[in-house]
């Protein structure tokens, strides 16, 4: 599905994991815990931290829907973000 067809209100690309981390992980279930740890560390970086806070702010007064293209969303960056946003 394209961004246009999805009719997204917003796409916060700054919260995406780095290309290096995504390539290392390659959606290998055995690496998920380490991926989640490294991804959380990346989200602590200044630009990503600001973008994450923006998502938190959006989620305070409305439903926030996270989209992912993976076949296994329970072991994706969306699962990590959902856990952070819904403690």
Backbone as a printed PyTorch tensor [residue, N CA C, xyz], in Angstrom:
tensor([[[  0.8480,  -1.1720,   0.0000],
         [  0.0000,   0.0000,   0.0000],
         [  0.9010,   1.2440,   0.0000]],

        [[  0.5340,   2.2070,  -0.7750],
         [  1.2970,   3.4430,  -0.8370],
         [  0.8750,   4.3810,   0.2930]],

        [[  1.7310,   5.3610,   0.5760],
         [  1.3720,   6.3750,   1.5700],
         [  0.0800,   7.0790,   1.1810]],

        [[ -0.0760,   7.3870,  -0.1000],
         [ -1.2700,   8.0930,  -0.5570],
         [ -2.5310,   7.2680,  -0.3200]],

        [[ -2.4810,   5.9770,  -0.6370],
         [ -3.6500,   5.1170,  -0.4300],
         [ -3.9590,   4.9310,   1.0520]],

        [[ -2.9380,   4.9390,   1.8730],
         [ -3.1500,   4.7540,   3.3100],
         [ -3.8200,   5.9630,   3.9420]],

        [[ -3.7470,   7.0970,   3.2820],
         [ -4.3480,   8.3410,   3.7800],
         [ -3.8740,   8.6370,   5.2100]],

        [[ -2.5770,   8.6380,   5.3770],
         [ -1.9890,   8.8650,   6.6880],
         [ -2.0950,  10.3230,   7.1060]],

        [[ -2.3540,  10.5390,   8.3750],
         [ -2.3260,  11.9010,   8.9050],
         [ -0.8780,  12.3700,   9.0350]],

        [[ -0.0180,  11.4310,   9.3950],
         [  1.3720,  11.7930,   9.6390],
         [  2.2500,  10.5530,   9.5330]],

        [[  3.4680,  10.7530,   9.0540],
         [  4.4450,   9.6770,   8.9840],
         [  5.6900,  10.1990,   9.6890]],

        [[  5.9850,   9.6680,  10.8510],
         [  7.1180,  10.1390,  11.6520],
         [  8.3000,   9.2040,  11.3860]],

        [[  8.9950,   9.4790,  10.2810],
         [ 10.0850,   8.6120,   9.8380],
         [ 11.2530,   8.5930,  10.8190]],

        [[ 11.3940,   9.6260,  11.6150],
         [ 12.5310,   9.7280,  12.5210],
         [ 12.5280,   8.6590,  13.6120]],

        [[ 11.3950,   7.9870,  13.8350],
         [ 11.3610,   6.9250,  14.8460],
         [ 11.6980,   5.5580,  14.2580]],

        [[ 11.9350,   5.4970,  12.9700],
         [ 12.2910,   4.2180,  12.3480],
         [ 13.6830,   3.7900,  12.7910]],

        [[ 13.9050,   2.4810,  12.8980],
         [ 15.2570,   2.0250,  13.2230],
         [ 16.2140,   2.3550,  12.0800]],

        [[ 17.4640,   2.4930,  12.4170],
         [ 18.4660,   2.8030,  11.3920],
         [ 18.5480,   1.6760,  10.3730]],

        [[ 18.9990,   2.0140,   9.1900],
         [ 19.1750,   1.0090,   8.1380],
         [ 20.1280,  -0.0790,   8.6090]],

        [[ 21.2000,   0.3190,   9.2700],
         [ 22.1740,  -0.6550,   9.7660],
         [ 21.5070,  -1.6410,  10.7340]],

        [[ 20.7120,  -1.1310,  11.6570],
         [ 20.0400,  -2.0010,  12.6170],
         [ 19.0200,  -2.9010,  11.9230]],

        [[ 18.2590,  -2.3660,  11.0070],
         [ 17.2740,  -3.1760,  10.2830],
         [ 17.9380,  -4.3010,   9.5030]],

        [[ 19.0460,  -3.9840,   8.8430],
         [ 19.7490,  -5.0090,   8.0630],
         [ 20.3340,  -6.0830,   8.9760]],

        [[ 20.8890,  -5.6630,  10.1080],
         [ 21.4430,  -6.6380,  11.0490],
         [ 20.3330,  -7.5660,  11.5580]],

        [[ 19.2180,  -7.0010,  11.9460],
         [ 18.1100,  -7.7580,  12.5230],
         [ 17.4780,  -8.7150,  11.5210]],

        [[ 17.1290,  -8.2000,  10.3450],
         [ 16.5510,  -8.9980,   9.2590],
         [ 15.3550,  -9.8350,   9.7210]],

        [[ 14.6210,  -9.3450,  10.7140],
         [ 13.4230,  -9.9980,  11.2660],
         [ 13.6770, -11.4360,  11.6980]],

        [[ 14.8700, -11.6780,  12.2340],
         [ 15.2210, -12.9820,  12.7860],
         [ 14.6670, -13.0450,  14.2060]],

        [[ 13.6850, -13.8980,  14.4650],
         [ 13.0830, -13.9580,  15.8070],
         [ 14.1050, -14.1640,  16.9320]],

        [[ 15.1860, -14.8670,  16.6500],
         [ 16.2090, -15.1090,  17.6640],
         [ 16.9390, -13.8230,  18.0630]],

        [[ 16.8780, -12.8010,  17.2110],
         [ 17.5640, -11.5310,  17.4750],
         [ 16.6400, -10.4490,  18.0160]],

        [[ 15.3490, -10.7660,  18.2100],
         [ 14.3930,  -9.7190,  18.5520],
         [ 14.7370,  -8.9970,  19.8510]],

        [[ 15.0800,  -9.7130,  20.8900],
         [ 15.3730,  -9.0440,  22.1670],
         [ 16.5430,  -8.0760,  22.0290]],

        [[ 17.5880,  -8.4910,  21.3250],
         [ 18.7330,  -7.6000,  21.1210],
         [ 18.3550,  -6.4470,  20.1990]],

        [[ 17.5490,  -6.7390,  19.1730],
         [ 17.0610,  -5.6810,  18.2960],
         [ 16.3000,  -4.6420,  19.1070]],

        [[ 15.3840,  -5.0940,  19.9690],
         [ 14.5870,  -4.1730,  20.7760],
         [ 15.4770,  -3.3230,  21.6730]],

        [[ 16.5000,  -3.9320,  22.2680],
         [ 17.4250,  -3.1830,  23.1290],
         [ 18.1560,  -2.1100,  22.3200]],

        [[ 18.6940,  -2.5000,  21.1660],
         [ 19.4330,  -1.5510,  20.3220],
         [ 18.5110,  -0.4600,  19.7780]],

        [[ 17.2990,  -0.8380,  19.4210],
         [ 16.3410,   0.1270,  18.8780],
         [ 15.9590,   1.1500,  19.9510]],

        [[ 15.7220,   0.6860,  21.1650],
         [ 15.4280,   1.6120,  22.2630],
         [ 16.5890,   2.5810,  22.4760]],

        [[ 17.8060,   2.0720,  22.3530],
         [ 18.9810,   2.9480,  22.4850],
         [ 18.9840,   3.9960,  21.3780]],

        [[ 18.6580,   3.5850,  20.1560],
         [ 18.5910,   4.5510,  19.0510],
         [ 17.5190,   5.6060,  19.3220]],

        [[ 16.4140,   5.1940,  19.8960],
         [ 15.3350,   6.1440,  20.1730],
         [ 15.7260,   7.1630,  21.2390]],

        [[ 16.8200,   6.9310,  21.9270],
         [ 17.3420,   7.8880,  22.8980],
         [ 18.1730,   8.9900,  22.2560]],

        [[ 18.5170,   8.8440,  20.9840],
         [ 19.2780,   9.8660,  20.2770],
         [ 18.4050,  11.1040,  20.0920]],

        [[ 19.0180,  12.2600,  20.0720],
         [ 18.2990,  13.5360,  20.1040],
         [ 17.1400,  13.6390,  19.1080]],

        [[ 17.4130,  13.4850,  17.8260],
         [ 16.3610,  13.6580,  16.8090],
         [ 15.2640,  12.6120,  16.9760]],

        [[ 15.6500,  11.3820,  17.2420],
         [ 14.6600,  10.3170,  17.4030],
         [ 13.8810,  10.4790,  18.6940]],

        [[ 14.5430,  10.9590,  19.7160],
         [ 13.8760,  11.1790,  20.9970],
         [ 12.7880,  12.2400,  20.8570]],

        [[ 13.0770,  13.2860,  20.1210],
         [ 12.0800,  14.3360,  19.8750],
         [ 10.8880,  13.7780,  19.0960]],

        [[ 11.1670,  12.9490,  18.1000],
         [ 10.0950,  12.3560,  17.3010],
         [  9.2590,  11.3970,  18.1460]],

        [[  9.9080,  10.6430,  19.0200],
         [  9.1890,   9.7470,  19.9150],
         [  8.2970,  10.5390,  20.8640]],

        [[  8.8140,  11.6390,  21.3710],
         [  7.9930,  12.4790,  22.2400],
         [  6.7950,  13.0350,  21.4750]],

        [[  6.9920,  13.3650,  20.2180],
         [  5.8830,  13.8340,  19.3840],
         [  4.7900,  12.7570,  19.3060]],

        [[  5.1850,  11.5030,  19.1260],
         [  4.2030,  10.4160,  19.0960],
         [  3.4990,  10.2840,  20.4430]],

        [[  4.2540,  10.4080,  21.5220],
         [  3.6380,  10.3590,  22.8560],
         [  2.5980,  11.4630,  23.0120]],

        [[  2.9550,  12.6510,  22.5440],
         [  2.0220,  13.7790,  22.6290],
         [  0.7590,  13.5100,  21.8160]],

        [[  0.9220,  12.9670,  20.6220],
         [ -0.2310,  12.6410,  19.7870],
         [ -1.1240,  11.6070,  20.4670]],

        [[ -0.5130,  10.6500,  21.1330],
         [ -1.2580,   9.5480,  21.7410],
         [ -1.9980,   9.9470,  23.0090]],

        [[ -1.7470,  11.1340,  23.5410],
         [ -2.4070,  11.5220,  24.7890],
         [ -3.8870,  11.8090,  24.6080]],

        [[ -4.2700,  12.2860,  23.4370],
         [ -5.6750,  12.6620,  23.2710],
         [ -6.3610,  12.0260,  22.0590]],

        [[ -5.7130,  11.0250,  21.4870],
         [ -6.3370,  10.3330,  20.3570],
         [ -5.7010,   8.9620,  20.1730]],

        [[ -6.3620,   8.1540,  19.3790],
         [ -5.8300,   6.8280,  19.0570],
         [ -4.6830,   6.9830,  18.0720]],

        [[ -3.6290,   6.2820,  18.3440],
         [ -2.4570,   6.3020,  17.4820],
         [ -2.3230,   4.9220,  16.8520]],

        [[ -2.2690,   4.8680,  15.5470],
         [ -2.1350,   3.6010,  14.8380],
         [ -0.7430,   3.5190,  14.2440]],

        [[ -0.0360,   2.4580,  14.5910],
         [  1.3060,   2.2290,  14.0630],
         [  1.2060,   1.2340,  12.9140]],

        [[  1.8210,   1.5640,  11.8070],
         [  1.8010,   0.6840,  10.6390],
         [  3.1730,   0.0870,  10.4170]],

        [[  3.1830,  -1.1430,   9.9580],
         [  4.4330,  -1.8000,   9.6050],
         [  4.1870,  -2.6950,   8.4010]],

        [[  5.2070,  -2.9200,   7.6320],
         [  5.0810,  -3.7610,   6.4480],
         [  5.5240,  -5.1900,   6.6840]],

        [[  5.8850,  -5.5190,   7.9000],
         [  6.3890,  -6.8530,   8.1770],
         [  5.2730,  -7.8920,   8.2630]],

        [[  5.6310,  -9.1290,   8.0170],
         [  4.6660, -10.2240,   8.1460],
         [  4.5290, -10.6660,   9.6050]],

        [[  5.4660, -10.2550,  10.4500],
         [  5.4590, -10.6300,  11.8630],
         [  5.4660,  -9.3790,  12.7380]],

        [[  4.3340,  -8.6920,  12.8470],
         [  4.3200,  -7.4270,  13.5860],
         [  4.6770,  -7.5550,  15.0620]],

        [[  4.5140,  -8.7400,  15.6490],
         [  4.8360,  -8.9090,  17.0710],
         [  6.3380,  -8.9070,  17.3360]],

        [[  7.1580,  -9.0040,  16.2830],
         [  8.6110,  -8.9090,  16.4430],
         [  9.1670,  -7.8030,  15.5430]],

        [[  8.4570,  -6.7030,  15.4970],
         [  8.8510,  -5.5870,  14.6290],
         [  9.1230,  -4.3290,  15.4520]],

        [[  9.5910,  -3.2980,  14.7640],
         [  9.7850,  -2.0050,  15.4280],
         [  8.4580,  -1.4600,  15.9450]],

        [[  7.3510,  -1.7950,  15.2700],
         [  6.0420,  -1.3410,  15.7400],
         [  5.7130,  -1.9340,  17.1070]],

        [[  6.0950,  -3.1740,  17.3340],
         [  5.8680,  -3.8010,  18.6490],
         [  6.6810,  -3.0930,  19.7300]],

        [[  7.9110,  -2.7230,  19.4060],
         [  8.7580,  -2.0120,  20.3670],
         [  8.1540,  -0.6330,  20.6530]],

        [[  7.7550,   0.0780,  19.6100],
         [  7.1400,   1.3960,  19.7930],
         [  5.8450,   1.3010,  20.5980]],

        [[  5.0210,   0.3080,  20.2970],
         [  3.7610,   0.1470,  21.0380],
         [  4.0300,  -0.0880,  22.5130]],

        [[  5.0450,  -0.8740,  22.8260],
         [  5.3920,  -1.1400,  24.2310],
         [  5.8690,   0.1360,  24.9170]],

        [[  6.5790,   0.9800,  24.1910],
         [  7.0560,   2.2370,  24.7630],
         [  5.8900,   3.2100,  24.9630]],

        [[  5.0080,   3.2770,  23.9870],
         [  3.9000,   4.2320,  24.0430],
         [  2.7660,   3.7980,  24.9550]],

        [[  2.6590,   2.5050,  25.2150],
         [  1.6110,   1.9580,  26.0800],
         [  2.2450,   1.1650,  27.2220]],

        [[  2.9190,   1.8560,  28.1220],
         [  3.6380,   1.1310,  29.1960],
         [  2.7180,   0.3600,  30.1200]]])
